[in-house]
Amino acid sequence: MVVNELDTLLAASVGCQAIAFADLSTRMILVTDTRSKLPRETLDALCVQAATVLGAHGKIGLGANPSRLALLAEKTSVHLFLRASDEPDDVLCCVCAPDVNVDKLVDEATKCLNRISGG
């Protein structure tokens, strides 16, 4: 089920190059779907980045309050991190081109994560 959900999200997200479903309690990427092969080290770093910006193990990440959404934009890519509302350790990590439609991606990724995390 998770693989199918990630496949659907990636196919619908123009500009999105990789989507990973992660568990912040273990800091592990559980399932990925990519348009290009990403080395394990890159995926591990993505999970650490998610834990840093969103917070993990009951600790707040960046900012004063726990976050459900973080967006890191660079010149060559955008990283979107989205935490499940019912399972705070379940996170989607998306690596995208800078011109990705962020609003659409957040909307679709939220729906996807709710189905994965709730199912």
N, CA, C and O atoms as CSV, one atom per row, in Angstrom:
chain,resi,resn,atom,element,x,y,z
A,1,MET,N,N,0.815,-1.195,0.000
A,1,MET,CA,C,0.000,0.000,0.000
A,1,MET,C,C,0.863,1.265,0.000
A,1,MET,O,O,0.593,2.195,-0.760
A,2,VAL,N,N,1.884,1.308,0.834
A,2,VAL,CA,C,2.734,2.490,0.928
A,2,VAL,C,C,3.412,2.771,-0.411
A,2,VAL,O,O,3.465,3.916,-0.859
A,3,VAL,N,N,3.923,1.731,-1.040
A,3,VAL,CA,C,4.602,1.897,-2.322
A,3,VAL,C,C,3.642,2.471,-3.365
A,3,VAL,O,O,4.008,3.374,-4.118
A,4,ASN,N,N,2.436,1.956,-3.407
A,4,ASN,CA,C,1.450,2.454,-4.370
A,4,ASN,C,C,1.105,3.915,-4.114
A,4,ASN,O,O,0.971,4.701,-5.052
A,5,GLU,N,N,0.963,4.271,-2.856
A,5,GLU,CA,C,0.663,5.665,-2.509
A,5,GLU,C,C,1.799,6.597,-2.936
A,5,GLU,O,O,1.552,7.671,-3.485
A,6,LEU,N,N,3.036,6.188,-2.685
A,6,LEU,CA,C,4.177,7.018,-3.075
A,6,LEU,C,C,4.290,7.105,-4.592
A,6,LEU,O,O,4.616,8.162,-5.132
A,7,ASP,N,N,4.020,5.995,-5.282
A,7,ASP,CA,C,4.023,5.998,-6.755
A,7,ASP,C,C,3.028,7.019,-7.295
A,7,ASP,O,O,3.348,7.796,-8.195
A,8,THR,N,N,1.826,7.012,-6.739
A,8,THR,CA,C,0.769,7.917,-7.179
A,8,THR,C,C,1.149,9.369,-6.916
A,8,THR,O,O,0.960,10.231,-7.774
A,9,LEU,N,N,1.688,9.638,-5.717
A,9,LEU,CA,C,2.091,10.998,-5.378
A,9,LEU,C,C,3.208,11.485,-6.284
A,9,LEU,O,O,3.158,12.614,-6.773
A,10,LEU,N,N,4.210,10.658,-6.515
A,10,LEU,CA,C,5.325,11.061,-7.372
A,10,LEU,C,C,4.851,11.332,-8.801
A,10,LEU,O,O,5.276,12.304,-9.425
A,11,ALA,N,N,3.980,10.481,-9.309
A,11,ALA,CA,C,3.467,10.659,-10.672
A,11,ALA,C,C,2.665,11.951,-10.809
A,11,ALA,O,O,2.670,12.575,-11.871
A,12,ALA,N,N,1.980,12.355,-9.743
A,12,ALA,CA,C,1.138,13.552,-9.791
A,12,ALA,C,C,1.904,14.831,-9.469
A,12,ALA,O,O,1.364,15.928,-9.613
A,13,SER,N,N,3.125,14.704,-9.046
A,13,SER,CA,C,3.887,15.871,-8.566
A,13,SER,C,C,4.979,16.252,-9.562
A,13,SER,O,O,6.115,15.787,-9.470
A,14,VAL,N,N,4.618,17.091,-10.499
A,14,VAL,CA,C,5.581,17.571,-11.493
A,14,VAL,C,C,6.694,18.327,-10.761
A,14,VAL,O,O,6.423,19.204,-9.941
A,15,GLY,N,N,7.921,17.984,-11.061
A,15,GLY,CA,C,9.056,18.632,-10.421
A,15,GLY,C,C,9.568,17.906,-9.189
A,15,GLY,O,O,10.637,18.233,-8.674
A,16,CYS,N,N,8.823,16.938,-8.719
A,16,CYS,CA,C,9.260,16.170,-7.551
A,16,CYS,C,C,10.153,15.025,-8.041
A,16,CYS,O,O,9.766,14.259,-8.924
A,17,GLN,N,N,11.339,14.921,-7.462
A,17,GLN,CA,C,12.306,13.931,-7.912
A,17,GLN,C,C,12.374,12.700,-7.014
A,17,GLN,O,O,12.748,11.616,-7.461
A,18,ALA,N,N,12.010,12.875,-5.743
A,18,ALA,CA,C,12.065,11.754,-4.804
A,18,ALA,C,C,11.114,11.998,-3.644
A,18,ALA,O,O,10.953,13.124,-3.173
A,19,ILE,N,N,10.489,10.916,-3.196
A,19,ILE,CA,C,9.618,10.963,-2.028
A,19,ILE,C,C,10.013,9.797,-1.137
A,19,ILE,O,O,10.180,8.670,-1.603
A,20,ALA,N,N,10.158,10.082,0.145
A,20,ALA,CA,C,10.531,9.032,1.094
A,20,ALA,C,C,9.585,9.075,2.292
A,20,ALA,O,O,9.221,10.146,2.778
A,21,PHE,N,N,9.200,7.897,2.751
A,21,PHE,CA,C,8.401,7.753,3.966
A,21,PHE,C,C,9.368,7.341,5.059
A,21,PHE,O,O,10.060,6.330,4.941
A,22,ALA,N,N,9.413,8.133,6.127
A,22,ALA,CA,C,10.414,7.913,7.170
A,22,ALA,C,C,9.784,7.771,8.545
A,22,ALA,O,O,8.667,8.226,8.791
A,23,ASP,N,N,10.524,7.131,9.429
A,23,ASP,CA,C,10.163,6.996,10.837
A,23,ASP,C,C,11.195,7.780,11.645
A,23,ASP,O,O,12.357,7.385,11.733
A,24,LEU,N,N,10.761,8.886,12.230
A,24,LEU,CA,C,11.704,9.724,12.968
A,24,LEU,C,C,12.165,9.093,14.273
A,24,LEU,O,O,13.226,9.451,14.784
A,25,SER,N,N,11.392,8.162,14.825
A,25,SER,CA,C,11.814,7.543,16.086
A,25,SER,C,C,13.077,6.712,15.890
A,25,SER,O,O,13.889,6.578,16.806
A,26,THR,N,N,13.237,6.157,14.699
A,26,THR,CA,C,14.430,5.369,14.388
A,26,THR,C,C,15.369,6.100,13.431
A,26,THR,O,O,16.481,5.648,13.159
A,27,ARG,N,N,14.891,7.248,12.926
A,27,ARG,CA,C,15.629,8.023,11.918
A,27,ARG,C,C,15.982,7.158,10.705
A,27,ARG,O,O,17.106,7.161,10.204
A,28,MET,N,N,14.968,6.423,10.264
A,28,MET,CA,C,15.160,5.535,9.110
A,28,MET,C,C,14.163,5.851,8.015
A,28,MET,O,O,12.986,6.100,8.278
A,29,ILE,N,N,14.648,5.839,6.787
A,29,ILE,CA,C,13.779,5.895,5.622
A,29,ILE,C,C,13.231,4.491,5.438
A,29,ILE,O,O,13.997,3.536,5.313
A,30,LEU,N,N,11.909,4.358,5.420
A,30,LEU,CA,C,11.281,3.045,5.309
A,30,LEU,C,C,11.011,2.651,3.857
A,30,LEU,O,O,11.247,1.510,3.459
A,31,VAL,N,N,10.514,3.607,3.071
A,31,VAL,CA,C,10.171,3.337,1.674
A,31,VAL,C,C,10.489,4.587,0.858
A,31,VAL,O,O,10.249,5.707,1.310
A,32,THR,N,N,11.028,4.393,-0.339
A,32,THR,CA,C,11.295,5.526,-1.226
A,32,THR,C,C,10.712,5.275,-2.605
A,32,THR,O,O,10.474,4.140,-3.017
A,33,ASP,N,N,10.496,6.370,-3.291
A,33,ASP,CA,C,10.106,6.330,-4.691
A,33,ASP,C,C,10.827,7.499,-5.348
A,33,ASP,O,O,10.630,8.652,-4.964
A,34,THR,N,N,11.652,7.204,-6.324
A,34,THR,CA,C,12.460,8.263,-6.934
A,34,THR,C,C,12.444,8.165,-8.449
A,34,THR,O,O,12.218,7.100,-9.025
A,35,ARG,N,N,12.687,9.288,-9.066
A,35,ARG,CA,C,12.852,9.334,-10.517
A,35,ARG,C,C,14.306,9.048,-10.892
A,35,ARG,O,O,14.618,8.754,-12.046
A,36,SER,N,N,15.183,9.139,-9.898
A,36,SER,CA,C,16.596,8.814,-10.110
A,36,SER,C,C,17.121,8.111,-8.866
A,36,SER,O,O,16.598,8.299,-7.767
A,37,LYS,N,N,18.133,7.320,-9.044
A,37,LYS,CA,C,18.705,6.544,-7.940
A,37,LYS,C,C,19.429,7.476,-6.972
A,37,LYS,O,O,20.345,8.204,-7.355
A,38,LEU,N,N,19.003,7.441,-5.715
A,38,LEU,CA,C,19.672,8.221,-4.680
A,38,LEU,C,C,20.476,7.276,-3.803
A,38,LEU,O,O,19.970,6.233,-3.390
A,39,PRO,N,N,21.720,7.628,-3.515
A,39,PRO,CA,C,22.533,6.776,-2.642
A,39,PRO,C,C,21.941,6.703,-1.235
A,39,PRO,O,O,21.270,7.633,-0.788
A,40,ARG,N,N,22.188,5.616,-0.558
A,40,ARG,CA,C,21.688,5.414,0.802
A,40,ARG,C,C,22.108,6.572,1.715
A,40,ARG,O,O,21.334,6.996,2.573
A,41,GLU,N,N,23.320,7.077,1.533
A,41,GLU,CA,C,23.809,8.179,2.357
A,41,GLU,C,C,22.941,9.425,2.183
A,41,GLU,O,O,22.691,10.147,3.148
A,42,THR,N,N,22.489,9.674,0.972
A,42,THR,CA,C,21.629,10.827,0.700
A,42,THR,C,C,20.293,10.662,1.399
A,42,THR,O,O,19.768,11.614,1.977
A,43,LEU,N,N,19.738,9.450,1.349
A,43,LEU,CA,C,18.472,9.186,2.025
A,43,LEU,C,C,18.622,9.309,3.540
A,43,LEU,O,O,17.755,9.872,4.209
A,44,ASP,N,N,19.711,8.787,4.076
A,44,ASP,CA,C,19.960,8.902,5.518
A,44,ASP,C,C,20.063,10.373,5.925
A,44,ASP,O,O,19.520,10.777,6.953
A,45,ALA,N,N,20.758,11.163,5.120
A,45,ALA,CA,C,20.911,12.592,5.408
A,45,ALA,C,C,19.564,13.306,5.341
A,45,ALA,O,O,19.313,14.234,6.110
A,46,LEU,N,N,18.706,12.880,4.431
A,46,LEU,CA,C,17.376,13.464,4.309
A,46,LEU,C,C,16.564,13.218,5.580
A,46,LEU,O,O,15.857,14.109,6.051
A,47,CYS,N,N,16.665,12.031,6.122
A,47,CYS,CA,C,15.950,11.698,7.348
A,47,CYS,C,C,16.489,12.507,8.534
A,47,CYS,O,O,15.712,12.990,9.358
A,48,VAL,N,N,17.779,12.651,8.621
A,48,VAL,CA,C,18.383,13.467,9.685
A,48,VAL,C,C,17.925,14.917,9.540
A,48,VAL,O,O,17.628,15.584,10.531
A,49,GLN,N,N,17.871,15.391,8.317
A,49,GLN,CA,C,17.410,16.749,8.063
A,49,GLN,C,C,15.958,16.916,8.525
A,49,GLN,O,O,15.612,17.932,9.128
A,50,ALA,N,N,15.116,15.930,8.247
A,50,ALA,CA,C,13.718,15.973,8.693
A,50,ALA,C,C,13.631,16.037,10.211
A,50,ALA,O,O,12.864,16.829,10.757
A,51,ALA,N,N,14.411,15.210,10.892
A,51,ALA,CA,C,14.409,15.207,12.353
A,51,ALA,C,C,14.896,16.544,12.908
A,51,ALA,O,O,14.412,17.007,13.940
A,52,THR,N,N,15.839,17.148,12.229
A,52,THR,CA,C,16.380,18.431,12.685
A,52,THR,C,C,15.357,19.550,12.555
A,52,THR,O,O,15.182,20.335,13.487
A,53,VAL,N,N,14.682,19.635,11.419
A,53,VAL,CA,C,13.764,20.759,11.205
A,53,VAL,C,C,12.394,20.550,11.850
A,53,VAL,O,O,11.753,21.516,12.265
A,54,LEU,N,N,11.940,19.299,11.937
A,54,LEU,CA,C,10.635,19.038,12.540
A,54,LEU,C,C,10.724,18.699,14.021
A,54,LEU,O,O,9.776,18.919,14.775
A,55,GLY,N,N,11.859,18.168,14.429
A,55,GLY,CA,C,12.006,17.687,15.796
A,55,GLY,C,C,11.717,16.195,15.849
A,55,GLY,O,O,10.972,15.666,15.025
A,56,ALA,N,N,12.311,15.527,16.822
A,56,ALA,CA,C,12.113,14.085,16.990
A,56,ALA,C,C,12.324,13.729,18.454
A,56,ALA,O,O,12.930,14.488,19.209
A,57,HIS,N,N,11.822,12.575,18.841
A,57,HIS,CA,C,11.969,12.071,20.208
A,57,HIS,C,C,11.417,13.069,21.226
A,57,HIS,O,O,11.985,13.239,22.304
A,58,GLY,N,N,10.312,13.724,20.883
A,58,GLY,CA,C,9.686,14.668,21.795
A,58,GLY,C,C,10.387,16.007,21.905
A,58,GLY,O,O,9.971,16.856,22.692
A,59,LYS,N,N,11.440,16.213,21.133
A,59,LYS,CA,C,12.170,17.481,21.171
A,59,LYS,C,C,11.759,18.338,19.982
A,59,LYS,O,O,11.550,17.842,18.874
A,60,ILE,N,N,11.650,19.610,20.234
A,60,ILE,CA,C,11.298,20.560,19.188
A,60,ILE,C,C,12.489,20.738,18.255
A,60,ILE,O,O,13.637,20.802,18.696
A,61,GLY,N,N,12.201,20.816,16.979
A,61,GLY,CA,C,13.259,21.053,16.001
A,61,GLY,C,C,13.625,22.517,16.000
A,61,GLY,O,O,13.948,23.079,17.047
A,62,LEU,N,N,13.581,23.127,14.870
A,62,LEU,CA,C,13.851,24.560,14.763
A,62,LEU,C,C,12.603,25.337,15.175
A,62,LEU,O,O,11.484,24.882,14.937
A,63,GLY,N,N,12.781,26.470,15.773
A,63,GLY,CA,C,11.646,27.294,16.177
A,63,GLY,C,C,11.244,27.026,17.607
A,63,GLY,O,O,11.936,26.322,18.342
A,64,ALA,N,N,10.106,27.600,17.999
A,64,ALA,CA,C,9.658,27.519,19.383
A,64,ALA,C,C,8.605,26.439,19.609
A,64,ALA,O,O,8.370,26.047,20.751
A,65,ASN,N,N,7.974,25.957,18.561
A,65,ASN,CA,C,6.906,24.965,18.684
A,65,ASN,C,C,7.143,23.808,17.733
A,65,ASN,O,O,7.792,23.976,16.700
A,66,PRO,N,N,6.621,22.630,18.073
A,66,PRO,CA,C,6.733,21.508,17.142
A,66,PRO,C,C,6.054,21.860,15.813
A,66,PRO,O,O,5.039,22.556,15.787
A,67,SER,N,N,6.618,21.381,14.741
A,67,SER,CA,C,6.091,21.715,13.423
A,67,SER,C,C,5.603,20.470,12.707
A,67,SER,O,O,6.139,19.377,12.892
A,68,ARG,N,N,4.582,20.649,11.890
A,68,ARG,CA,C,4.104,19.563,11.041
A,68,ARG,C,C,4.642,19.705,9.624
A,68,ARG,O,O,4.565,18.765,8.832
A,69,LEU,N,N,5.185,20.873,9.300
A,69,LEU,CA,C,5.613,21.148,7.941
A,69,LEU,C,C,6.883,21.989,7.959
A,69,LEU,O,O,6.993,22.956,8.712
A,70,ALA,N,N,7.826,21.609,7.129
A,70,ALA,CA,C,9.041,22.411,6.960
A,70,ALA,C,C,9.411,22.400,5.483
A,70,ALA,O,O,9.244,21.395,4.791
A,71,LEU,N,N,9.908,23.516,5.022
A,71,LEU,CA,C,10.311,23.669,3.636
A,71,LEU,C,C,11.688,24.314,3.615
A,71,LEU,O,O,11.889,25.402,4.155
A,72,LEU,N,N,12.623,23.632,2.988
A,72,LEU,CA,C,13.973,24.165,2.844
A,72,LEU,C,C,14.235,24.383,1.361
A,72,LEU,O,O,14.235,23.437,0.574
A,73,ALA,N,N,14.452,25.613,0.995
A,73,ALA,CA,C,14.662,25.948,-0.417
A,73,ALA,C,C,16.105,26.351,-0.644
A,73,ALA,O,O,16.670,27.163,0.088
A,74,GLU,N,N,16.680,25.764,-1.671
A,74,GLU,CA,C,18.031,26.108,-2.104
A,74,GLU,C,C,17.958,26.504,-3.574
A,74,GLU,O,O,16.890,26.465,-4.187
A,75,LYS,N,N,19.077,26.877,-4.118
A,75,LYS,CA,C,19.111,27.285,-5.519
A,75,LYS,C,C,18.719,26.146,-6.463
A,75,LYS,O,O,18.062,26.377,-7.478
A,76,THR,N,N,19.119,24.929,-6.129
A,76,THR,CA,C,18.910,23.803,-7.042
A,76,THR,C,C,17.827,22.822,-6.605
A,76,THR,O,O,17.473,21.922,-7.366
A,77,SER,N,N,17.294,22.980,-5.394
A,77,SER,CA,C,16.271,22.030,-4.939
A,77,SER,C,C,15.424,22.601,-3.804
A,77,SER,O,O,15.786,23.577,-3.146
A,78,VAL,N,N,14.298,21.958,-3.609
A,78,VAL,CA,C,13.405,22.254,-2.489
A,78,VAL,C,C,13.179,20.948,-1.746
A,78,VAL,O,O,12.864,19.927,-2.356
A,79,HIS,N,N,13.341,20.983,-0.428
A,79,HIS,CA,C,13.057,19.817,0.405
A,79,HIS,C,C,11.820,20.138,1.234
A,79,HIS,O,O,11.783,21.137,1.952
A,80,LEU,N,N,10.818,19.290,1.129
A,80,LEU,CA,C,9.584,19.439,1.889
A,80,LEU,C,C,9.509,18.293,2.884
A,80,LEU,O,O,9.696,17.133,2.520
A,81,PHE,N,N,9.234,18.621,4.139
A,81,PHE,CA,C,9.081,17.619,5.188
A,81,PHE,C,C,7.706,17.803,5.802
A,81,PHE,O,O,7.332,18.913,6.181
A,82,LEU,N,N,6.958,16.725,5.901
A,82,LEU,CA,C,5.591,16.786,6.388
A,82,LEU,C,C,5.367,15.683,7.422
A,82,LEU,O,O,5.588,14.505,7.140
A,83,ARG,N,N,4.928,16.072,8.620
A,83,ARG,CA,C,4.687,15.129,9.716
A,83,ARG,C,C,3.208,14.738,9.738
A,83,ARG,O,O,2.333,15.579,9.534
A,84,ALA,N,N,2.938,13.456,9.987
A,84,ALA,CA,C,1.561,12.980,10.113
A,84,ALA,C,C,0.934,13.555,11.378
A,84,ALA,O,O,1.611,13.714,12.394
A,85,SER,N,N,-0.353,13.864,11.316
A,85,SER,CA,C,-1.021,14.457,12.479
A,85,SER,C,C,-1.273,13.438,13.576
A,85,SER,O,O,-1.204,13.786,14.755
A,86,ASP,N,N,-1.563,12.191,13.227
A,86,ASP,CA,C,-1.883,11.182,14.236
A,86,ASP,C,C,-0.674,10.381,14.706
A,86,ASP,O,O,-0.687,9.822,15.803
A,87,GLU,N,N,0.353,10.324,13.892
A,87,GLU,CA,C,1.571,9.578,14.223
A,87,GLU,C,C,2.761,10.512,14.056
A,87,GLU,O,O,3.300,10.618,12.954
A,88,PRO,N,N,3.188,11.195,15.120
A,88,PRO,CA,C,4.217,12.232,14.978
A,88,PRO,C,C,5.579,11.749,14.489
A,88,PRO,O,O,6.415,12.567,14.106
A,89,ASP,N,N,5.820,10.444,14.492
A,89,ASP,CA,C,7.093,9.937,13.981
A,89,ASP,C,C,7.030,9.592,12.498
A,89,ASP,O,O,8.065,9.315,11.890
A,90,ASP,N,N,5.843,9.601,11.904
A,90,ASP,CA,C,5.681,9.322,10.479
A,90,ASP,C,C,5.859,10.616,9.685
A,90,ASP,O,O,5.182,11.612,9.940
A,91,VAL,N,N,6.776,10.587,8.722
A,91,VAL,CA,C,7.113,11.787,7.966
A,91,VAL,C,C,7.283,11.448,6.492
A,91,VAL,O,O,7.808,10.393,6.135
A,92,LEU,N,N,6.831,12.362,5.648
A,92,LEU,CA,C,7.153,12.293,4.222
A,92,LEU,C,C,8.245,13.312,3.953
A,92,LEU,O,O,8.183,14.444,4.432
A,93,CYS,N,N,9.237,12.908,3.191
A,93,CYS,CA,C,10.338,13.774,2.781
A,93,CYS,C,C,10.301,13.841,1.255
A,93,CYS,O,O,10.350,12.811,0.583
A,94,CYS,N,N,10.216,15.039,0.719
A,94,CYS,CA,C,10.150,15.211,-0.733
A,94,CYS,C,C,11.318,16.064,-1.205
A,94,CYS,O,O,11.600,17.119,-0.636
A,95,VAL,N,N,11.988,15.605,-2.239
A,95,VAL,CA,C,13.080,16.351,-2.866
A,95,VAL,C,C,12.580,16.775,-4.244
A,95,VAL,O,O,12.208,15.942,-5.069
A,96,CYS,N,N,12.578,18.094,-4.476
A,96,CYS,CA,C,11.964,18.618,-5.693
A,96,CYS,C,C,12.833,19.662,-6.370
A,96,CYS,O,O,13.785,20.193,-5.798
A,97,ALA,N,N,12.464,19.930,-7.605
A,97,ALA,CA,C,13.082,21.029,-8.351
A,97,ALA,C,C,12.600,22.350,-7.754
A,97,ALA,O,O,11.538,22.393,-7.134
A,98,PRO,N,N,13.364,23.421,-7.932
A,98,PRO,CA,C,12.982,24.708,-7.338
A,98,PRO,C,C,11.654,25.268,-7.840
A,98,PRO,O,O,11.028,26.081,-7.159
A,99,ASP,N,N,11.222,24.843,-9.018
A,99,ASP,CA,C,9.975,25.381,-9.569
A,99,ASP,C,C,8.745,24.519,-9.265
A,99,ASP,O,O,7.700,24.699,-9.890
A,100,VAL,N,N,8.855,23.598,-8.324
A,100,VAL,CA,C,7.726,22.746,-7.970
A,100,VAL,C,C,6.575,23.607,-7.437
A,100,VAL,O,O,6.801,24.635,-6.798
A,101,ASN,N,N,5.357,23.180,-7.703
A,101,ASN,CA,C,4.178,23.858,-7.168
A,101,ASN,C,C,4.025,23.403,-5.711
A,101,ASN,O,O,3.442,22.356,-5.432
A,102,VAL,N,N,4.553,24.201,-4.805
A,102,VAL,CA,C,4.614,23.821,-3.388
A,102,VAL,C,C,3.217,23.638,-2.801
A,102,VAL,O,O,2.979,22.668,-2.083
A,103,ASP,N,N,2.297,24.542,-3.089
A,103,ASP,CA,C,0.950,24.430,-2.527
A,103,ASP,C,C,0.288,23.115,-2.930
A,103,ASP,O,O,-0.307,22.428,-2.100
A,104,LYS,N,N,0.398,22.779,-4.196
A,104,LYS,CA,C,-0.197,21.527,-4.681
A,104,LYS,C,C,0.501,20.328,-4.040
A,104,LYS,O,O,-0.159,19.373,-3.631
A,105,LEU,N,N,1.821,20.372,-3.952
A,105,LEU,CA,C,2.561,19.265,-3.353
A,105,LEU,C,C,2.187,19.080,-1.890
A,105,LEU,O,O,1.983,17.950,-1.446
A,106,VAL,N,N,2.095,20.158,-1.140
A,106,VAL,CA,C,1.717,20.053,0.280
A,106,VAL,C,C,0.332,19.430,0.408
A,106,VAL,O,O,0.115,18.557,1.248
A,107,ASP,N,N,-0.598,19.876,-0.419
A,107,ASP,CA,C,-1.960,19.344,-0.373
A,107,ASP,C,C,-1.974,17.844,-0.682
A,107,ASP,O,O,-2.551,17.060,0.071
A,108,GLU,N,N,-1.346,17.450,-1.776
A,108,GLU,CA,C,-1.333,16.034,-2.174
A,108,GLU,C,C,-0.515,15.170,-1.206
A,108,GLU,O,O,-0.901,14.042,-0.901
A,109,ALA,N,N,0.601,15.699,-0.731
A,109,ALA,CA,C,1.432,14.944,0.209
A,109,ALA,C,C,0.722,14.738,1.542
A,109,ALA,O,O,0.858,13.683,2.161
A,110,THR,N,N,-0.030,15.733,1.984
A,110,THR,CA,C,-0.798,15.602,3.226
A,110,THR,C,C,-1.818,14.486,3.106
A,110,THR,O,O,-1.948,13.659,4.008
A,111,LYS,N,N,-2.538,14.458,1.999
A,111,LYS,CA,C,-3.531,13.401,1.775
A,111,LYS,C,C,-2.847,12.028,1.746
A,111,LYS,O,O,-3.324,11.075,2.362
A,112,CYS,N,N,-1.744,11.942,1.035
A,112,CYS,CA,C,-0.991,10.691,0.925
A,112,CYS,C,C,-0.528,10.217,2.305
A,112,CYS,O,O,-0.711,9.056,2.669
A,113,LEU,N,N,0.067,11.125,3.055
A,113,LEU,CA,C,0.586,10.760,4.377
A,113,LEU,C,C,-0.536,10.328,5.320
A,113,LEU,O,O,-0.361,9.397,6.106
A,114,ASN,N,N,-1.669,10.989,5.248
A,114,ASN,CA,C,-2.805,10.585,6.086
A,114,ASN,C,C,-3.268,9.170,5.746
A,114,ASN,O,O,-3.618,8.398,6.638
A,115,ARG,N,N,-3.269,8.836,4.474
A,115,ARG,CA,C,-3.660,7.471,4.082
A,115,ARG,C,C,-2.621,6.454,4.542
A,115,ARG,O,O,-2.983,5.393,5.050
A,116,ILE,N,N,-1.355,6.758,4.374
A,116,ILE,CA,C,-0.278,5.832,4.759
A,116,ILE,C,C,-0.245,5.665,6.270
A,116,ILE,O,O,-0.222,4.542,6.774
A,117,SER,N,N,-0.242,6.755,6.976
A,117,SER,CA,C,-0.084,6.725,8.422
A,117,SER,C,C,-1.324,6.170,9.119
A,117,SER,O,O,-1.223,5.506,10.151
A,118,GLY,N,N,-2.478,6.447,8.550
A,118,GLY,CA,C,-3.715,5.960,9.158
A,118,GLY,C,C,-4.056,4.538,8.772
A,118,GLY,O,O,-4.912,3.910,9.396
A,119,GLY,N,N,-3.388,4.019,7.740
A,119,GLY,CA,C,-3.746,2.703,7.212
A,119,GLY,C,C,-2.857,1.659,7.636
A,119,GLY,O,O,-3.043,0.501,7.264
